[in-house]
Amino acid sequence: MSDSTGGPFLPAPISQPSPVLDPDAVRVPVSHQLPPHRDKLGRVTDHVAALSADLRVWTELQIALLQRKVEGVVGIVDRLQHLVPALQMYVPGAILVLIGLLFLLVTAALGLGALIGSPWLGFLIVTLTLLVAGGVLIWIGRRRQRETEAVVAKLKDAQKKEKSASRDEIAATERLAARQSAV
């Protein structure tokens, strides 16, 4: 195709979106539109200039985003720095408490063994008690996990149904809800 000058045909720039193709289209402000071109070189120059400006803005936004991320990490580190001296005491304290619990269990096993008359039977009773308690906690945790997964699955199904509903179905549902609330 060619125009009246014999050059290749270039479509005219679109100044307004077509209301037939897209009734909700937003008009592009004149300040964001490229000026009319007299020749191909002017068109390419304007496109390159617009691309360069967009790249500059994008780069500035990426730098600002990176600065915000760094500021966020620095803020977290600043908030956590005051915890370091406390953690220097908490960690050894927690280790000592765990060792103390271990010795308490050994003491209980030896005490039960002395009452029964057999130390290994005392250790067996304490071990079985710990295993049963741990098994019950794991069973309760798995049950709670399944319940949570079921709730999440129901919510995801509801979201899928909601997304797939047509505009007419949504409007009909809203009308029905309005009627029910009016009664």
Secondary structure by P-SEA (a helix, b strand, c coil): cccccccccccccccccccccccccccccccccccccccaaaaaaaaaaaaaaaaaaaaaaaaaaaaaaaaaaaaaaaaaccaaaaaaaaaaaaaaaaaaaaaaaaaaaaaaaaaaccaaaaaaaaaaaaaaaaaaaaaaaaaaaaaaaaaaaaaaaaaaaaaaccaaaaaaaaaaaaaaaac
